[in-house]
Amino acid sequence: MRRPDAASTAAAAVAAASGRLTRERLAAYETALVSRFGPPVSEAAGALVPHALRAPLAGLVLAVPFLSRHMVLDPTFLHRRQAPLTDPAPYFAAPALGLV
């Protein structure tokens, strides 16, 4: 079963909005993303690292392939720590996005 990604969830939200792309009509898109993927990583991890250390640490993480893979790619792009969906319908259906 295919796992929905942010792009397909956005496409469903835009289609369900029927051409009325207002902030209110698309607010459910954010809710759908958070319910599927969790809160944005920047909110969770950013509070733990002092601002002055973020750029040097990010450079280190991206320079080391093992760290890049396990700290950036797997959790944020590949979502390897998430269980597979059993029913993707709630993430694609317009009623689930609150746009109908």
C-alpha positions, 0 to 999 in steps of 0.5 A: 500500500502506498504511503501518502506524502506531503505532495499527494496530501496537498493535491487532495486538499487543493482538489477538495477546495474546488478552486477556493484556495483560502486560508480557511479552506486549506487550514485542514491541510496542516492538520492532515500533515501533522496527524500523519507525519507529526509536528515539524522537526524544527519545532521539536529539535530547534528548541534543544540546540542554541541558535549559535550552534545550529549552523556548525552542527548542521554542517557536521551532520551533513558532512558525515554520511552516517549522520546524514542518513540516520538524522536527516534522511530517514526520519524527515524524508523517508519516514522510516520510523513510521508504521505503514498505513493500514488505510490511506483513505483518511489522508486522501479523502476530502471529508478528512481534510474538512474541505467538503 
